[in-house]
Amino acid sequence: MLERLANRRKSAQAMAMKARIVINCAKGLANRGVAAKLGVSEAMIGKWRRNGPLDGSVLVGMSYTV
């Protein structure tokens, strides 16, 4: 589901970015690697790691169309 959300053109850009962060963190990449790959700051990645589990459950309940 996260892969589909991250790659959908109609997904809100912020939601798609959050899904990409979750996917890449789940692959075991360090904050620096995820940030470089996605073109965002390490602070953004750190924020998501601190805000809870990066297994996709952080996205549950957020408004999006799949």
Secondary structure as GFF3:
##gff-version 3
##sequence-region A 1 66
A	DSSP	alpha_helix	2	7	.	.	.	ID=ss1
A	DSSP	alpha_helix	13	26	.	.	.	ID=ss2
A	DSSP	alpha_helix	31	38	.	.	.	ID=ss3
A	DSSP	alpha_helix	42	50	.	.	.	ID=ss4
A	DSSP	three_ten_helix	57	59	.	.	.	ID=ss5
###
